[in-house]
C-alpha cells in the first residue's frame, strides 16, 4: 500500500470515528449536560481529518508542480 493510499484509508476510518463521536455527543446531550470529555471528544478526529484532508487537497497540485502526471490522465 502506497503512502497516498494509506492516507486515504486513514481519512475514511477517522471520518467514521468522527461521525460516531458527534452522534454520541447529541445522544448524551439529550439526557442532560454531558461531561466535558464527551463534549470535546470529536475534536481529535476533527483535527486528524483536517490534516489528512489538507494533504489530499494539496497532493494533485504538488504532483503537477513537480511535472508528474496523474494516474489515468488522458492526453
PECOR-V683132 format. One record per backbone hydrogen bond with DSSP energy under -1.0 kcal/mol. NH is the residue of the N-H (numbers start at 1). CO is the residue of the C=O. If there is no record, write none. Layout:
nh->[NH | NH]
co->[CO | CO]
//
This chain:
nh->[6 | 7 | 8 | 9 | 10 | 11 | 12 | 13 | 14 | 15 | 16 | 17 | 18 | 19 | 20 | 21 | 22 | 23 | 24 | 25 | 26 | 27 | 28 | 29 | 30 | 31 | 39 | 40 | 43 | 46 | 47 | 48 | 49 | 50 | 51 | 52 | 53 | 54 | 55 | 56 | 57 | 58 | 59 | 62 | 63 | 64 | 65 | 66 | 68 | 73]
co->[2 | 3 | 4 | 5 | 6 | 7 | 8 | 9 | 10 | 11 | 12 | 13 | 14 | 15 | 16 | 17 | 18 | 19 | 20 | 21 | 22 | 23 | 24 | 25 | 26 | 28 | 35 | 36 | 40 | 42 | 43 | 44 | 45 | 46 | 47 | 48 | 49 | 50 | 51 | 52 | 53 | 54 | 55 | 58 | 59 | 60 | 61 | 62 | 63 | 70]
//
